[in-house]
């Protein structure tokens, strides 16, 4: 008896670890060595390879492949058809398993539909990657990134609302969290005062 749900059309191979309360929907494949935390939700046609790790409460929308070397911390959101890679210069006829690079998506980050995260990138906590963006490097915590290649165009609150800073400070209009930017780094200095 398992304490997670797997749709009858999906496969969870022996050697995969699935946390309590996780739901795996239609046509998914979870390979040996994959680790998925508690209360995750994997939409249709999701593949999680061995060596990939998902924290707790991760939401993965339809048509996403999470390859070896990809680490999604708690509360990460992956939009429909977003893309991860694990090799920068793939060739079908040249083995590159020894060259796989880690991709780290920190707690609370959101990746928009059809966005691409090139291997070796680290997405800071609560960063927000816009739909269709292509991320090739480091992303600061709370950064709003858009475009090809992705560039920072602003800041996002932990609750997912765009922040408007004045003189390096700002308060979220939805949850009341207060932020301060110094040297290109945004920090929350007061937690939310109301629900986002």
Number of C-alpha atoms within 10 A of each C-alpha: 3 9 12 15 14 18 13 11 13 18 16 17 14 11 13 17 16 23 19 15 17 22 19 27 20 17 18 25 20 25 20 17 18 24 21 25 21 19 19 25 21 25 21 21 19 24 22 26 21 20 17 22 22 26 20 21 21 25 22 25 19 22 19 24 20 25 23 22 22 27 20 27 21 21 21 25 23 24 23 20 21 24 22 21 22 22 18 13 8 13 9 6 6 8 9 14 11 7 12 17 18 20 24 20 26 22 21 24 26 23 26 20 20 19 25 23 25 20 22 20 20 21 27 19 22 26 27 31 30 20 19 20 22 22 26 17 16 12 23 20 24 27 26 24 25 21 16 13 13 21 17 14 10 15 24 20 30 23 16 20 15 18 22 16 15 10 7 13 17 18 20 22 14 17 18 18 22 19 21 17 17 9 6 9 11 19 14 17 13 12 12 18 12 9 9 15
